[in-house]
Amino acid sequence: MAFSLASALVLSQGCQPSEEDAPVEESTTAEVSQPVSVPGFAEMHHHMFAEEAFSGGWFHGKHTGSLVSCDGGFPESDHARVRMDLSSMLNVCPNSGGVDLSGVPVLSQMFGVGGAVASEIIGEIEGTEGDTGLHLGRMSVPTQWPRWDTIAHQQSWEGWLRQAHQGGMSLVTISLVSNEFLCRALPYQNLKRPCDEMVDVDIQLQMARDFDARTSWAEIALSPAHARQIIASGKLAMVLSIESSKLFGTKNWQSELNRVYSLGVRSIQPVHQLDNRFGGAAPHNAIFQVSQFLENCHVDTDCGLTGNGFTLGFDVDANCKNTKGLTAEGRALVAEMMNKGMLVDVAHMSERSVDETFAIAQGRNYYPIYISHGHFREVMHPGLAANEKTTPASIIRYLRQTGGMFGLRTAHDETRDYTRTPVANNCQGSTRSFAQAYEFGRQGLKVNMGFGADLNGFIQQTRPRFGPHGACSAGFAAEAAAQAQQQLSAGPPPLGTDFDNYGLAHVGLLPDMVRDLKQLGVNTTGLEGSAETFIRMWERATGTRTGMADAATNIDTGGVAAYVPKETRASWYPTTSTCTNDSHCASTQYCGWGLNAGKCQNKKARGAICGSDRECVSNNCRWTMTCG
């Protein structure tokens, strides 16, 4: 039975709904009898309706099914690009305290070179040219988009969501999202309305309710008992959440919390990307340091997150950690969410904000807190581990003690080797890298996990192990080619689905990621049963708690190998004389690229992994990314 507006209004008024209108029990104090476990896995952070984020000015493709080729960013694209002149945004803060901002890479790239170039830069990472700016080679669906590296094209079409459900996903947290700074950077003609995060959130909330009303196989869950009922009937349970930097804007937050609760929202991130009226955020991406700077014009010299010796926007300490915790309003918001039995998502919070949220949870007999999407700090490469947004073992202890969960990001990043898993970390950024983090969480941190994919979240996904689209490329080109060859020679073999060549391109491929993890030898039992774990967390929030859920005294952060820098690894791949083009090399060599750029490399024999025809002795690189 779909969630009706009538039942929402009745519940918001505290009245008893009629039997016809009441799909769930709404008690926040009654003990829940132990029911039969529900099957399936949970995706804990999914932006299904993000086509309306950023005032509808960024994404191409709708969740409803009209997936058509895009214009490739030419000539006046309606998506995937920022304004031509972004420098005017910096006029908000004319006095930078004597700091030379022109030398900061993110500022020179985003605000100094013009929107055309900036649009290209946004989507470029190792192994891909991205799908932003002018992307004439990425116009067609499904052959060019979505792919693992998609940040500007739909990854959450309802058909793919149903594919995920049919493949084993039984619960998904739908995150209603926006960010005003990103909206303000887009071309004015691409925007459907003035930039306002909560307007975007409200539109997505209505889209979720409309989807619920017209869909027979998915339903918004309003309580843990309701979620069990939905899954038991063979449907997908959707839990609504909000992720907004300017949560509730300047309105009365108590009234707004009551309003969104009455409309079905059951989880909220009090903080997202930027410091707000509720608390401090965890600084990570430099673009949001700039965004925070445009909010307060603050230049901090205690630590150099943004440039040499300084950090923009955030008040940080000598360890580059945000000094801001929860505000008085933030503490009141968290307390009121707990009064309502809502799920408190501490993703994006500063560590101080998390500490203070945990203190509130402790005072309520260890009310559960969770992280919907994140990375384990100890197992990530140094560049990412340095970000406060990554999660240390100390915060995992909070989750375990309160009965919370961790949504593990299906990221494209390098990981360090976790030596206590048999899964070789020889395809950087793929399921093999995800396996290092997952096994560290399972064996070392011993925390309950689900997926925290963040699809449609303006971030790249898990890379493929095979094919020509950036397989194993989180490191550098020569390493990627060698590792991709290992996948063919040593296995496990391809699954025979789009996941092989496109990686985690869309939500429908999450079951394939589980399959690939299993054939790599990962114990996925906990992951595959994570819907039940999520509901039990929710039941703990709405039920009677008698104290700590788990003392969490057995956390073990050992077994993580030291990180080997890319420069050192590059020396393992032999090269010969320097060159500027192929004509400088012998007929059996070509001029390399990546970290080996400018050096002649031997051409590859038939069957070897290749990235282009010129790398092969035969001058023929097959579409399967092999020579000959």
Disulfide bonds with the S-S distance in Angstrom:
Cys93-Cys297 2.06
Cys183-Cys195 1.99
Cys303-Cys320 1.52
Cys427-Cys472 2.00
Cys579-Cys591 2.08
Cys585-Cys600 2.24
Cys610-Cys621 1.87
Cys616-Cys627 2.21
